[in-house]
């Protein structure tokens, strides 16, 4: 069951493990009978739809393991702790791409896992996470032809910003850099307040890189939920936003969290992030193709489990095999495929289908 972002990041049900009082989910999460999927908010809605099954294309599509068992997909936001496997440990909820990849890494190497700002104690989570959602590829320093992780392309997204008010519909990367450094505070007569998602957010990391890695000023409002327009509760507030997520929310494919953020701006002048209106938005391929603002997104797994050898897992390998019609990574056009589902959620086909190997996070 998909938990809502409006849930407070604290637990209301306590459990005790190894003598420590940990927190069970405040709302039922999908304890998996096979593979557990965690991480990025940007991929979350499409991932949940595929894991739970959806009729968004007009026919039923569900990604299941090779033996027919279901995937448990866990939101980036909700209660402080999650339990991904039956009788497994409770551990800090991975709140975004970075935390998701770290959780997968700790699931592989057995080192204690924790999340900054989450009071859930560090704990070993060996075997508790199988797939991480990531809104960006690995850092260049982490890419390794012998790396234990495999980043498998999921779909093409693009980044822009949402804003509340008027006069902020076209901001350049340079303007945004100055806004987040707090050296540009008024644009077209509008006093601007920059807002930034939580530290584990791949969207925040990508956005800051795209605008030139600013030194954040004291005017920045930090640590808000990503791709959630309800945080823009006053005129002049702006926040990075996934175009795919915006399209999915406005089209009704995903829960609409755009709130009072009625517009999505463009970092590419007259090139809009999407076309269409109302609940019939379509990603603008020209915007998505931009080398600065377009981005391929990924699902991340342990490389050894999808490659022939002692650790090979046929079920997991099938879930990330793009040739399989109902895998997580498929991008075919037929309404019976996962690719068609992801299109409804605002994604385009990835620009490159090459799997990237990387070191543990």
ChimeraX attribute file (.defattr): number of C-alpha atoms within 10 A of each C-alpha:
attribute: neighborCount
match mode: 1-to-1
recipient: residues
	/A:1	14
	/A:2	18
	/A:3	18
	/A:4	15
	/A:5	16
	/A:6	11
	/A:7	14
	/A:8	13
	/A:9	17
	/A:10	17
	/A:11	19
	/A:12	13
	/A:13	12
	/A:14	12
	/A:15	11
	/A:16	12
	/A:17	12
	/A:18	8
	/A:19	7
	/A:20	10
	/A:21	12
	/A:22	23
	/A:23	25
	/A:24	24
	/A:25	22
	/A:26	20
	/A:27	16
	/A:28	13
	/A:29	20
	/A:30	22
	/A:31	20
	/A:32	20
	/A:33	13
	/A:34	19
	/A:35	24
	/A:36	24
	/A:37	27
	/A:38	32
	/A:39	34
	/A:40	34
	/A:41	30
	/A:42	27
	/A:43	30
	/A:44	24
	/A:45	22
	/A:46	26
	/A:47	29
	/A:48	22
	/A:49	23
	/A:50	26
	/A:51	24
	/A:52	19
	/A:53	17
	/A:54	19
	/A:55	15
	/A:56	18
	/A:57	19
	/A:58	10
	/A:59	12
	/A:60	14
	/A:61	23
	/A:62	23
	/A:63	27
	/A:64	24
	/A:65	20
	/A:66	15
	/A:67	9
	/A:68	10
	/A:69	14
	/A:70	21
	/A:71	26
	/A:72	28
	/A:73	29
	/A:74	30
	/A:75	29
	/A:76	28
	/A:77	23
	/A:78	24
	/A:79	26
	/A:80	27
	/A:81	25
	/A:82	27
	/A:83	25
	/A:84	29
	/A:85	19
	/A:86	12
	/A:87	8
	/A:88	14
	/A:89	20
	/A:90	25
	/A:91	27
	/A:92	26
	/A:93	28
	/A:94	32
	/A:95	28
	/A:96	32
	/A:97	31
	/A:98	25
	/A:99	29
	/A:100	30
	/A:101	28
	/A:102	21
	/A:103	34
	/A:104	32
	/A:105	27
	/A:106	23
	/A:107	20
	/A:108	20
	/A:109	15
	/A:110	16
	/A:111	15
	/A:112	15
	/A:113	22
	/A:114	22
	/A:115	21
	/A:116	13
	/A:117	11
	/A:118	17
	/A:119	15
	/A:120	23
	/A:121	17
	/A:122	14
	/A:123	18
	/A:124	18
	/A:125	25
	/A:126	19
	/A:127	18
	/A:128	25
	/A:129	27
	/A:130	23
	/A:131	26
	/A:132	30
	/A:133	32
	/A:134	32
	/A:135	32
	/A:136	22
	/A:137	24
	/A:138	23
	/A:139	10
	/A:140	8
	/A:141	8
	/A:142	15
	/A:143	18
	/A:144	16
	/A:145	12
	/A:146	11
	/A:147	16
	/A:148	19
	/A:149	28
	/A:150	26
	/A:151	27
	/A:152	27
	/A:153	29
	/A:154	31
	/A:155	28
	/A:156	25
	/A:157	29
	/A:158	29
	/A:159	28
	/A:160	26
	/A:161	26
	/A:162	28
	/A:163	31
	/A:164	26
	/A:165	19
	/A:166	13
	/A:167	14
	/A:168	22
	/A:169	18
	/A:170	18
	/A:171	19
	/A:172	13
	/A:173	21
	/A:174	13
	/A:175	17
	/A:176	22
	/A:177	23
	/A:178	19
	/A:179	24
	/A:180	27
	/A:181	19
	/A:182	20
	/A:183	12
	/A:184	15
	/A:185	18
	/A:186	13
	/A:187	14
	/A:188	9
	/A:189	11
	/A:190	15
	/A:191	12
	/A:192	25
	/A:193	23
	/A:194	23
	/A:195	22
	/A:196	25
	/A:197	23
	/A:198	19
	/A:199	19
	/A:200	22
	/A:201	29
	/A:202	28
	/A:203	30
	/A:204	23
	/A:205	20
	/A:206	20
	/A:207	25
	/A:208	20
	/A:209	15
	/A:210	20
	/A:211	19
	/A:212	13
	/A:213	14
	/A:214	17
	/A:215	12
	/A:216	18
	/A:217	14
	/A:218	10
	/A:219	16
	/A:220	18
	/A:221	18
	/A:222	14
	/A:223	15
	/A:224	17
	/A:225	20
	/A:226	28
	/A:227	24
	/A:228	24
	/A:229	27
	/A:230	17
	/A:231	24
	/A:232	24
	/A:233	14
	/A:234	15
	/A:235	16
	/A:236	21
	/A:237	23
	/A:238	29
	/A:239	27
	/A:240	26
	/A:241	27
	/A:242	29
	/A:243	30
	/A:244	29
	/A:245	31
	/A:246	30
	/A:247	29
	/A:248	27
	/A:249	22
	/A:250	21
	/A:251	20
	/A:252	14
	/A:253	23
	/A:254	20
	/A:255	13
	/A:256	17
	/A:257	19
	/A:258	22
	/A:259	13
	/A:260	17
	/A:261	23
	/A:262	15
	/A:263	17
	/A:264	27
	/A:265	23
	/A:266	23
	/A:267	24
	/A:268	18
	/A:269	12
	/A:270	9
	/A:271	13
	/A:272	20
	/A:273	29
	/A:274	21
	/A:275	13
	/A:276	11
	/A:277	10
	/A:278	8
	/A:279	13
	/A:280	13
	/A:281	19
	/A:282	22
	/A:283	25
	/A:284	18
	/A:285	19
	/A:286	13
	/A:287	23
	/A:288	25
	/A:289	17
	/A:290	13
	/A:291	10
	/A:292	18
	/A:293	22
	/A:294	22
	/A:295	22
	/A:296	23
	/A:297	26
	/A:298	29
	/A:299	30
	/A:300	32
	/A:301	27
	/A:302	27
	/A:303	22
	/A:304	17
	/A:305	20
	/A:306	20
	/A:307	13
	/A:308	12
	/A:309	9
	/A:310	8
	/A:311	12
	/A:312	15
	/A:313	15
	/A:314	15
	/A:315	18
	/A:316	21
	/A:317	21
	/A:318	21
	/A:319	25
	/A:320	23
	/A:321	16
	/A:322	21
	/A:323	13
	/A:324	17
	/A:325	23
	/A:326	26
	/A:327	26
	/A:328	29
	/A:329	27
	/A:330	24
	/A:331	26
	/A:332	20
	/A:333	15
	/A:334	12
	/A:335	16
	/A:336	18
	/A:337	24
	/A:338	29
	/A:339	27
	/A:340	22
	/A:341	33
	/A:342	32
	/A:343	23
	/A:344	23
	/A:345	29
	/A:346	28
	/A:347	30
	/A:348	25
	/A:349	21
	/A:350	19
	/A:351	16
	/A:352	12
	/A:353	15
	/A:354	10
	/A:355	16
	/A:356	19
	/A:357	23
	/A:358	24
	/A:359	17
	/A:360	21
	/A:361	17
